[in-house]
Amino acid sequence: MFDFVRRNTRFLLFVLFLLVIPSFVLFGVEGYMNMGDRGQVVARVDGQDIRQSAWDAAHRLEADRLRQAMPSIDPKLLDSPEARYGTLERMVRERVIRAAAQDDRLVTPDARLAAQLQRDPTIASLRGPDGRIDAARYRQLAAAQGLTPEGLEAQFRADLSNRQVLAGLMGTSFVTPAQAEVALDAYLQRREVQAKTLRPAEFAARVNPTDEEIQAFYQQNQALFQAPEQVKLEYLVLDLDTVMKGITVNESDLKTYYEQNIARQTALEERRASHILVKAPAGAPPADREAARKKAQELLAQVRQSPERFAELARQHSQDPGSAARGGDLDFFTRGAMTKPFEEAAFKLKKGEISDVVETDFGFHIIRLTDLRAPKQQTFEEVRPQLETELRRQQAQRKFAETADSFSNAVYEAADGLAGVAEKFKLPLRTAEGVTREPGNGASGVLANPKLMTAVFSPESLEKKRNTDAVEVGPSQLVSARVLAHEPARTLPLAEVKDRVREQLKTRRGIELAQKAGAEQLEALKANPQSVQLPAPVVISRENPRDLAPEVVEAAMRVDPSKLPGATGVDLGAQGYALVRVLKTLPREAPPAERAAQEREQVAQWLASAEGRAYYELLKERFKVKIEVPRPVPGATADANR
């Protein structure tokens, strides 16, 4: 319904961090607050400081988890000033909510905690077949968060208490149908508009800058024409494949492994059957189930009397629409493909035999086995290469942890070079040139890993030329690198970038000319609508923007409806300037009943969220929140790099 929201990048970034990072839902950020008193104070809540070190730690964890969840996401998006500031705001919010819960003495009784633990999907995944929680796995879950089981339960309890702060307000918010309709009619109102965009490219094509203008632009914008900081480095990669190369498997181990896995190496037995189904869903009344059973018994008697008529009777009486027309034929299947009672009956039959009535959740079946394919057991020699690879990989996985520790120690102890480490572990010593802090588009492999680049461009690595620590860049993959040469960022000479300077100057002039022309045409349009040529009218709304930019749609919706026709202009920055003439308003189309109910529910959720935000602002005042870091200006980074 509200697809336009998904085109809002800042909102998308907020949702990603709000929903994808489970640690903030379950465990909060408090664990990253208590990082000591290192670094400057970046925020204060209720007299307690949040320091730079805690902020950095929390954001690293968020970014790392989001990279794991979405490997293709642009690292620049995660490390942008807006993303970092969002992390700080959430840290502040959690402190505020916690302080409110404590101040209002909101507690979670044992019964509610136990019920929540029963419902939590993470805890539920730890249950065994008998329904009991695996204590060892529960301790592992707690340890992964640096907690004891008791500490984990305390975190759950605190989280439930904190939720009560806003739940009482937001959970009781409501909106009447009439109020919802007023809001929706205003928000989803349609407008008939004429709109055109003056594109900078059209104006830039007319610009022909002189050499003097190019020289002046270059001098004023040298930051735009810099070669990035780059290094030449050597590096080692230790991964599972490397460890596998040093592993050999003896013949006896291979044969033992073959014997232990012979069933897996054998193709599954296949059976072909036909059936007659009398439907009786598991939830059907007992009387209906009994009537279906009786009918199946009658059909079975007919089949027993004339087995050759099985296909005919299936076509006449089977209630399985997928197989009835084929005389009940189900084709070949293996174990696990059918429901358990059906499977057990079918795999007990000999070819040509007919089962008794078989009861399943679908109803009652009569099964006839029509064919079978006996499995062919693969010989040891046939599967030897596969088995050898599997065994070597298993042994490599067990050995990798030990090798990784030795590798990490070796690169640390031999901090002034990697050649000796390469020889010790029989690893190829690789080199790379032109490596930058931020890998270019399309970069792949270990040198595109942000954590490794952070280590490579650290002061110790750049200035002292020491080996980096072993950095985990992927599952069972460690990398250590050493800078051989460092080239700081430098301004490229004008002769080398003159064409780029000319194009950027033309682009900037094109933007300026488009905006100037747009402002002039807007004044003319307001004075005399016939003096400016506009395209044919179209009907737009926030739901259906008709390919117009969101800024243009919002500008059209803000035009005073009492002064129509009316005109407005929109500065689109690098995209130029938009002229909009609003001719008239149109009511939104009446939605179907189901959709109307969904829309009213959406308005209620918006109202609840708005009330929750307003209450949170009051709590910020109550607990004297102060964020010392200025809020970044959206798009400022991109503009600076343009």
N, C-alpha and C positions, 0 to 999 in steps of 0.2 A: 504493500500500500504506500509506504513512505519511502520509495526507492531513492529519493533525492538525498536522504541522509547519508547513504553509502558513498556518495561522491564527495563528502566532506572529509578531507584528509585528517584534520586535527581530531575530529570526532572518531574516526576510524582508529587512530593511534590510541586514543583514550580507551576505546572499547577493547582493543587488543591487550593492553596492559591490565585492564580491569578483569577480563574474563579468562585470558590464557594463562596467567600466572597463578597457579593454585596455591602457592605458599602464602599469598596474602589473604586468601579466603580461609585457609585452614589454620595456618600458624602465625599469620600476621607478619609485620616487619619488626616487631619488638626485639626479635633475636638479633637484629642487625643494629639496633640502637646501642646495645651495651658493648660498644667496641672500644671502651676506654675514653680518655679525654683528649684524643689526638685531633689536631686540626682546628680550624676556626669554627666558631658557632655560626650555623647557617639558619637556625630557627629556634624559637623558644615556645614552649607550651607549659602553662601552669608552673612557671618558674624553673622548668627543666630544659636543659640544652639538647639540641640535636647538632652534632658536629659533622664536619666535612667527611671524616673517615667513615662514619656510619652511613651517611648519604651515599658515598662512593660504593661501599660494600653492598648496600641494598640495590643500587642500580645495576651493579655488575651481575648480581644474581638474577635480576629481572631480565636483563639483556641476554645472558647466557641461556636461560630457560626458553626464552622466546626464539632464540636462534635454533635451539634443538627442536622446538616444536615446528618452526617454519624455516628450514635451512636456506630457502631461496630469498628470504627477506633482505632488503638492502640494509647493511650494517649502519649506513649513515642515518637512516631513519631512527634506529635504536639509540644512537649516540648523539642525537641532535639536542640542542639546548632545551627544546620543548619537551622531549621525552625525559630528560634528566629532571627538569622542573616538575614534571608530572609525578615522578617517583617521590620527590621531596614533599609535594602536596599530600600524597597518600600517607607518607610517614607522619606528617602533621595530623592528618585526619584520624589516624589510628590512635595517636596520643590523646587527641581531644576526646574521642569516644571512650577511651579507657578511663580518662579522668572523670568524665561525666558518670560512667557506670559506678566508679568508686564513690564519687561524691553523693550520688543518689542511692547508694547502698543497694545496687541491683545485684542479686546473687542468683546462682544456678543450683537448685537442690540436686541431690544425688539421683533422684528418680528421673529427672529431666535429662541429666547428663547420660545416664544409662540408656535412655530411650534414643537419644541422639547418636550415641555410639552404635546402637543396634542398626540405625538407619543409614549411617554413613557408608557410602560405597567403597571408600578406601579400606575401612575396617572390615566390611563385608567380604572383600576379596581375600581376607586372611582366614576365612572359615574353611575348615576341612569338610569332607563328605558327611561327617557326623554332626555338623553344625557348630562345632566348637572352634573358637579362635585359636590358631596356631601361636602358642606363646613365644616361640623362638622368632617367628616372622614379625610378631608384634613388637618384640624388643628391637629387631632390626629396623622397623619403621621408625621407632622412637630414636634410635641411635643415629639414623640418617639425618635427623634434625638436631643432633647434638643433645638429645634429651633422654632421660630415663622414662620407663612406662608411666611412672607417676607424674613426671613433668609433662608428658604428652597429654595426659588426662587433664592436668591443670591448664594447659593451653586450650583444650577443648572447652573447659568450663569457663575460662576467661572470654573466649570467643562468643559463647552463648550469652554470657552476661552483657557483653558489649553490644550484641545485636538488639537487646531490649531497649537501648537508648533511643533508637529511631523507630523501632517496630511499633511501639505503642501509638506513635503519631501517624506513621505512614500506613499502618494496618487498619486504621479507623477512618481514613480519608474516603470521601464519597462525592459523587457528582450526580445531580439529577439528570434525567434524559433531556429536559429542556435546556439546562445549562450546557450539556454536551453538544446539543445541536447548535446553540449560538456560537460556541467556540469553533466547531467544525465548519459551520457555514462561513465564518470569517476566514479561517485558516485555509480552507480548500476552495474558496471562491475562485471563479474563473474570470478571466479578463480578455477582452478582444484588443489586440495590440498590433502595432506595426513597429518592427525593430530592424535596425541594420547596424553592422559593425564596421568601423573604419579601421582597416588592417594596416599596421605599421609597414609591412612589406611593400604595400603599394606606394607608400610615400618614400620608403628607403630607396626604391628603384630610381627615384628622381634626384637623389643626393649624389653629388660628385665632389667629395672633399679635396681640397688642395693639399700639397705636401706640407705646408705650414700648419694647416689644421690637423693633419695626421700627427705631425711632430708634437703639437700642443696636447692633443688627446693622449698620446703615448706618455708624455711627461706627467700628466695629471692622473693617470690610471695605471701606473707601473705594476701594481699588485695584480692586475688582470693578465699580465704577460710574463709570468714567472715560470721557470722550470721548477717542478716540485723537488723537495728534498728527497734524495735517493741514496741508496747504499749498494755496494758490491759485497756479497757475503758468501760464506761457505756454510753448509749445513748437513746434518745427518738425520735420517729418518729411520726409526726403529718401529717396525710393525709386525703383525702376525705372520705375514708372508716371509719376512726376513728370518724370523725365528724358525719357521717351518723348514727353511733350506738347510738348517743344521741338524735336522732330525731324520734318523733312519729307523725303519721298522723292521724287526727281524721276522723270519718266516713263521716261527711258532706263534708269535703274537697275532699275525695276520690270520692264521688258520683258526686260532681260538676265537678271534673276533667274528670270523665267518660262521663258525658253529653257533655262537651266541646270537647271531642276527640272521640266521638262515630263513626264519619266517619272513623277515622284512625284505630279504632278497628275492623272495618268491612272489610271483604275481598272484593277486587275490583270485580265489575261485569265483567264477561268474555263473549265475543261474538265470534261466529264462522261465517265466511263469505267466499264466493267465489267471484272472480271478473274476468272480462275480461279487459285487458289493451291494449289500442292502444298507442304505444309509441310516445311521442313528447316532447323532453327535453325542459326545460324552455328557453334555449338559441337558440332554433331552429328558423328559419325564420318564420315570421307570416303566409306565405302561407302554409308552411308545417304543422304548428299548426292547421290551418283551415281545411286542408285536413284530418288530423287525427280526428278532431272533427266530421267532416261529416261522416267518416267511423264508428266512435263510435255511432253516431245517427242511422245509418243504422242497426248496430248490435243490438242496443237497441230495435228497431222496431221488429226485428226477435225474440228477447227474450220475448217481451211483447206478441207477437202472440203465441209463444210456450214456456212457462216457463220451461216445463219439459226438453227442449233441452239445458238448460243453460250450463251444463257440457260439452255437445258435442260441442257447439259453442265455449266454452272457449278453449277446446283442439285444435280446428281448427284455431282460430283467435287470441287468447290472445298472446301478445308479452312479457309476464312475464315468463322467462324461469324457474323460481322457482316453479310456480304453474300451468302452462298451462297443463302439463302432468297429473295433478291430477284433471283436470276439473275446475281449478281456485281456488281450496280449499286453504285457508290461515290458517286453523286450528284456535284454540281459541286465542284471544288476549284481552288485557285490554286497558284502556285509556292511552295514552302516547306512545303506541307501533307503531302507524301509523302516517303518516303525518296528519296535522290538518284537511284539507278539507275531506280527506278520513274518518278520525275518526268521524267527526261530522255527515257525511252522514250515516255511519254504525250504530252509536248509536241512530239515529232517526228511524231506520227501525224496524218493527215488524217481528217476525219469518216468513220466506217465502216471504217477500216483496222484491221488486227489486227497486233500486234507479234510479233516472235520471242519465244522464251523469255527472260524477264528475271530475273536472279539478284539477290536481296537477302538481307539477314540473316535474313529470315523464311522464305525458301524460293525457289520458282520460280513466276513469274507469266506468264500469257498475258493481254494487255491488249487491249481493244477500245475505241476512242474512239467514243462514241455521240452527243456533242453538244459544242458550244463556244459561248461568249459572247464576242464581240469587244469589246474595251474601247472606251469612248467618251472621246475626248480632250476635256478641258475647255478652253474658250476662255479667252483672256487676260481678257476682261471678267468671265467667270464667277468666276474665282479672284482677281481684282484685290484685293478687300478683305482676303482672307486673306493674300495675298502682301505687301500693304502693312503689315499688322500684324506679320508675321514680320520683314520688313526693318527696320522701326522698332525692334522689340524687340532685334534683333541689334545694331543701331547703338547703342541705349541701353545694352546690356550692355558694349559696348566703351568707351562714354563715361563710364559710371558711376564707374569707378575714379578717373578724372581729376576728375570733379565732386565725388566724395566727399572727395578730398584738399583741394580748394578750400573745400568746405563746412566741413570740420574746422578748417582754418586760420581761416576767417571767424568762426566762433562763438568761437574762442579769442581772436582779436584784438579782437572787439567784445564783450568779456566782460560789459559792463554793460547789454546789451539785445539783443533778437533782431529788432527791427523792420527795421533796415538789412539784415540777412542775408536776411530774408524778401523784401524788395524786390529785392535783388541776384539771388536765385535763383528769384524769382517763385513763392514758396511761401506758402500760407495760414498766417497766424500764429494758432494755436489756443490756447484757454485752457481750463482745467479747475479746478474747485473741489472741496474736500473730498477731496483725494488723500492717502492714508495710506501709511505705510511698507510695510505688508503689505496688498496689494489684497484686497478681500473676495471671498467665494465667487462664482464666476461672472464675475469680472472678466476682460476680454479686451482685445485691442488693445495698443498700445505702452505704455500706462500700467500694464499688468499685468506688465511685464518687470522681474524682480528687479534686473538690472544697472542699469537706468535709475533705479529707485527708490533704489538705493544711492547713485548720483551725486546725485540730487535732495536726499536727506536728509544729504548730507555737510556738515560744518561750514562749508566754504567757500561752499557753495551757500546754506545757511540763513542764515548770519551776514553774509556779504558780498554776497548776492544776485547772485552771478556766474553766467554761463551755465555749464552743465555742458559737459564735453567731448562731442563727438559720440559717442554710444554705439550700437554695432551691436546692434540688437534682433532682427534676423532677416536672412535672405539678402538682400543688396542693399537694406538698410533701415537708415538712421541717424537718430538722434533727438538733439536738443539741447533742454534745458529751462532755464527760469529761474524762480526762486521770486519771486512778487510779494508774497505775504503768508504768514506762518508763525504757526500757532496751536499752542502747546505742548499736551500732554495736560493735561486738567483734570478735576477731580472734578465730576460733574454734581450739581446741587442735589437734595436729597431729594424735593422736590415733583415734580420731573421724572421721577424713577425709582422712586417709591414702590411702584408695582405690581411692578416687577422685584425690588425689595428683598424685598417680601412673598413672592414666588414662590421666590426663592432661599433665604429663611429657612425656608419650608415644606419645600423640598426637603432642606435640611440636617437639619432636625428629623426628616423622614421617614426619612433614612438612619440617624440615631442611634436612632430608635425601632425600626426594623427590626432593627438589630444587637442592640439590647438584648433585644427579644422573641426573636430567634434564639438568643442565649446562654441565655436562661431556658428555652426549649423544649428546647434540647440537654440541659441538666441534667435536665429532666423525662423526656426520652426515655431517657437512660441509667439513670435510677432506675426508670422504669416505661414500657416501650415502648408499652403500650396507651393511655397518657395523651395521646399526640400523634398526631393524624390525619395519615397519610402516604398518598401515591398508591400505586397498584398497583406491584408490583416489576417492574423491567426488567433485562435483561442488558446490561451495557456492557463496553467494552474501550477501550484507547487507539486501536484501529483504528476502532471503532464507538461513539462517545460518546453516541449517541442524543439529540442536541440539548443535552446537558449542557455547561456551560462547562468549558474545559480545567482550570481550577483545581479544579472539583468532581470531575472524573474523577481527577485526580492525588490528591486527598484521599481518595477512595474506595479507590484502589489502595494507599495508604499504611496503611490500617487493618490492624492485626496479624491475619493470617489464623488465628492460633491462638486468638484471642479473639472469634470470631464467634458469633452476631451482635454487631456493634459499631456505634457511632455516632460521628459527627464533625461538626464545623461548619466552614463556610468563610465568612470575611469577604470579600464581593465588592465592598467599597467602595461606589461610587455605585449599583451594581446590587443592593445589599441584602445578604442573608445566606442561605446555603444550609444546609439540614439534610440529612444523608446517613446512612442506615442500611444497612450492608452485611450481607446475610443469609448468603451463601455464595460460595465461589470455584468456578469451573468451568474445566476445561482449555480451552486454545484449540483451535479446530477444526483438524483435520489439513488442511493445504493440499495442492493438487495438486503433483505431483512438480516441475513446472517452477517453480512459485511457491516451493516449499520451497528449491530451489537458489538462487533469487534472494534469498530471505531470509537464507540462510547467507552468501551473498556480501556482503549488507548488513552482517551482524554482523562479518565480516572487515574491511570498510571502516571500521566504527566502531572496531574494535580498533586498526587501523592509525592512524586519526586520533587516538585517545586516546594511543597511544604517541608519536606525533609531537608532540602538545601537551605531554606530560610531558617529552620531551627538550628541547623549546623552553624550558620553564620552567627546566630545568637550565642551558641556554645563557644565559638571562637572568641567572641568578646568576653564571655564569662571567664574563660581560662587564659585570657590575655595572650593570645597567639600573636607572634611577630615573626615573619619570615624576613631574614636579613638579605636574602639574595633577590635581586630584581627579576621580575618576570620577563622572560625573553619575548621580543617582538616577533610574532609569527611571520615567517618568510624573510626575516632580517638576514639570516645566514645565507640563504640563496641569493638575495640581492647583493650581498657583499661579494659573493663569488661570481657574480654574473659578468 
